[in-house]
Structures are given as structure tokens and as C-alpha cells.
């Protein structure tokens, strides 16, 4: 399920995830969808784009596969907005 990053279909963890966060997607999927729209529809390029971020800076959002890190690694730099 979702590029192998989700809990096993039908597991207790999967059921809880779907119950409390319906249609949740891994960071990589969200990033790729966002990147596609920004690049194809608005012409943004990673080398000429400054990522503005207002993600909560706590430890839960700053691990290697988390969305802020995935986006920072792609765009190269971040302007933290709060």
C-alpha cells in the first residue's frame, strides 16, 4: 500500500490510521504530488525556489522521511515562517 510505507492492510495499525486520519499518505507521495503541480502548472524549479515552511519544528516533524525534510532536501533551503 502507498509505496510500501503504510502499515499492512487490515492490521490494527492500518485500521487506526484510516479511522483517525482517513486517506493519509506518506510524505514522499504528498511531496511528489505537490512538486508535480508546482513545476508543471506554475513553472517552479528547485534551484530557483525558496521553500517557505510553517511546519511545527518539534522532533516529530524532523525525521528523515517526514515531509519537511523531504521537501527541504529537494528544494535545498527553507525559510521557516513559524
Residue pairs with C-beta under 8 A, 6 or more apart in sequence:
1 7
1 8
1 9
1 14
2 25
2 26
2 29
3 26
3 28
3 29
5 26
5 28
5 65
6 14
6 17
6 26
7 13
7 14
7 17
8 14
17 24
18 24
26 65
27 65
27 66
27 67
27 69
27 70
28 65
28 70
30 67
31 67
31 70
31 71
31 74
34 71
35 74
38 44
38 49
39 45
46 74
46 75
46 76
47 76
49 75
50 75
50 77
50 78
50 79
51 71
51 72
51 75
51 77
51 78
51 79
52 78
52 79
52 81
53 68
53 71
53 72
53 78
53 79
53 80
53 81
54 80
54 81
54 82
55 61
55 67
55 68
57 80
60 66
61 67
61 68
62 68
62 69
63 69
68 78
71 78
72 78
